[in-house]
Amino acid sequence: MAFMPQGCIKVPGLNQRITDPDLTKSFEFYNKLPEILEVFKRPQLSKIVLNKFCGLIRELGLDGHVGVHESHSHGTLADNHVMIGEDFEKPLCRRIQQVPLSKVANMDFSNIYGRLFALDDDGLFHPYEYQRGTIPENIQELVSKLIPRYIHLVKTHNLGSTISLEILSKTFSQPMSEIVWQSEVTLWESKRVMQRNLTRATGFIASHEGYACSSNWVGTEKGHAEVIPDPGSKLPDLYELENQLVLEGSLRPREPPGQRHLKSLL
């Protein structure tokens, strides 16, 4: 079947303002995604599929701007919540937290955009995870050139919501690993994350070799059947969270700046 160009596709969180119904749909969409442990038991996305998607990204000159992601959830969201992430430089990490829709409605939507997008049951391209920050400047080009061809590839290979389009962060320049902590998902430099008995490559970027892994999940057989926050619980600040993960043996301590400088001289 030949590819038929489409007009500019309007996608919430990309080139269209996010509305309350969009957020509700994202909540419902996320809860339909397979949990990571279920995904872990499946065959990895094939090299043929990854090369096709990453080849398209490279062809359009969007390397470093977008990647592909193996769609998954980390359990069931609490009622009327969505996942919103935020990047930090010190320490280098991302926190993805459940936020009530009532709270999101009062946020500045100009500072929130979609990060992970997939085809829903109706065949529409929709975000299931959001990100705090400013939408990348090249987003109009991305939507007009990439999205129609991306959707065509998804349908050609009958992938449905199995694969997602990811808007890449400029904060991270090295592979990151997911650690689920209570009701939130955190990403840290892979070199700091203690490897568990289960791991799964979930994020991929275009490279000269075709594609490369940009993120992976690290966990145990317990999975995350439910990720429902205690309404009365107080989330730790970033440094408390980092310290807690180090104490639990999930994360290596940060190297002192002097030690990193010494290594660079050796």
N, C-alpha and C positions, 0 to 999 in steps of 0.2 A: 504494500500500500504506500503510495507516494505521500510525502509530507505536504500538507496544505497550510500555507501561512495563514495566521489569524490576525485579527486586529489587536490592538493593545488590550491585554487581559488585565482587568482590575482585580487586584489581590489585596485584601485587608492586611495592614501592617507592612506593605511594601510601597504601593503607589496609590493606596486608598486609605482614607482615615478609618481607624478602628472604631467600631460601634459596640454598644452593649450586646446586641444579638451575635456579633462576631465573637465576643468573649465567651458567651454562653456556648456557642458552637465549638470553640476551642476546648472548653471544659469537657464537653461530650466526646469530642474527637480523641482527646488524650486518653480518656477512660476506655476507649475501644481498642487502643493500641495493645499489642502483646507485651506482657511483662518481660523484663530483660532475661530472666531465667528461662522462659519459654523460647525466646530468641536464641539463647545460648545453645539450646539443644538442636537447633536447625543447622543445616549446612551454611557456611559463610557465603555472602554474596559472591557470585562467580567473578573470575577475572575478566571474562568477556563483558559482563554487564558493567563492572567498574571502569574498564578501559573505554567503553562507549560513552559513559556519562562524563568521565574526566577528560576524555578526548574532545567532547563537545565544549566543555568549559575552557579548555586550552585553545581550541580553534577560535573562540570568540574573545580571547584575550582577557578572560575573567579569572585566571589563576590568581590565587591570593585573595580573591574577593568572595568566591563561593566554593562550596564543596558538597559532597553527598554524605548522607548519614543513614545508617540502618535504623529504621523507625522502631522505637520501643518506649515503654513506660517504666516507671519505677513504683508500680502499685497504683491503687485506686486513689484518685484525688478526693479530698473532702468535698462535700456538696458545694457547688457554685464557687469553685476556686480555679485559678489558672496558674501555670508555672511561669515565673518571670525571673530571668537571670541578671546578674550584675557582675562586671569584671573589676578586678583589683590588681594593682601592680605591686604593692608591698603589704603582705606577701602576694606573690603572683598566683591568682586563683580566680575561680568563678563560683558564686553561690547562686543556686537556682532554687527559689522558694515558692511555696504555695501562697498565693495572695487571694483573699476573698474578692469576689467580683464587686461587691459594694465599695471596697477600698480602691480598687482599680479605677472605678468610675470617677473618682475624685482626683486621679493622677493627671499630670500633664502629658497628654497623648503625643505631643510633639517630641517627647523624650523617651518614647517606647516604640519599638518596632518588632516585627516578627523575625524570629531567628530560625525556626525549623518549620518547614512547609511540606505537606504531602497531599495527595489526592484523596478526598473523602469518599464516602459511599455514593455520593451524587456525581462523582467525577469532577468536582470543583477543587481548585488549588487553595488550600487554607492553612493558616498557621496553627500549630498546637503548642508552641512554646514561644515566649516573648523575651525581649532583651531590653534592659534600660540603656539609654544612650541615644546618639543621633544616627539616623538612618544614613548609610553610606551614600556619598554624592553620586555614584554611578548607577543608582537604583533604577532610573528610568531606562537606561541602556540595557540593564540586566533584564528587566521585565519585557521590553520590546523585542529583544533578540533571543534571549535564552529560554524564557518560560514556555512559549509555544512548542519549541523543539524538545525541551525537557519533557513536557507532558506527552508529546508524541512518542518519545522513547519509552516512557513508563507504560503507555498503553500497548505499544508494539511488543514489549516483553512481558505483558500481563503482570506487572509488579504491584499494581494497586497502591496501597499505602505502605508497602514493604520498604520502600526507599524514600528518603526525604531530601529536600534541598536545604542546605545550611548556609546562612550568611556568616562568613568567617569574621572572627574578631581580630582587630589590628593589635590587640594587647598581647596575643600569644604568637610566638614564632617557633615554638617547639612542641612536640607531642604532649598531650595532656591526658590524665586518667581520672575517671569518675570514682568517687567514693560517696556512697549514700550514708548520710548521718541523720538519724531520726527522720524528720519530715522534710529534709532538703537534700538536694543533690549538689555535691561539690566537685570541682575539677581542680587538680593540682598538676604541677610539672611531673611527668611520668617518672623522671629519675628520682623524685622524692617519695613516690608511692610504693609502699611495701606490697609486693606481689602476693596475692592470695592463691588458693587452689583453683579458682576460676577466673578467667579473663577472656574478653571478647573485643576484637577490633570493631568499632562502631562508626568512626568518622574517617573520611577519606578525602584527600586533596589531589589535584592534578600535579603531575611531576614529569620530568624528562623521561622517566622510565614507564610512564603511563599513569600510575597513581601511587600514593603513599599513605600510610596510616597517620591520621592526625589526632585521633583520640581513641581510648578504649575504656571498657568497664572492668573494674576489679571488684570481686565479691565472693560470696560463699553460696552453698546450696540452699540457704534459707530463702533467698530471693526477697521480694518486697511485696507480699500479697496485699498489704494495706499500708498506705503512707498517709495517715490521717493525724494532723497535729492536734495536740492538746490545746484547746482554746485558751487555757489559763497559763500555758507555758511561756517562758521568756527565752527567746533565742539568744545564744551567746554572741558577743561581738566577734569580729573577725579573728582577733588574736586569741581569744578564749577558745574559739573553735579550732584553730590551728593547734593550740597547746593540747586540747582534748584528744585530737586525732593522733598527735605524737605520743601521748601517754597511753593510748589504746594500742599502739603499735601499728597503726595504719599508715603513718606518715613519718618520714625521716625528718629530723630537726634541720632547720636551715643552717647552711654553712655561714660562719661569720665572714663579713666582707674581706677581712684581712687574709683569711684562709683561701678564699676564691682568688684573690690577687696573687697570692704566693703560687698557687697551682698554675696560673697563667704564665708565670715566669719560668716554670720548670720545663 
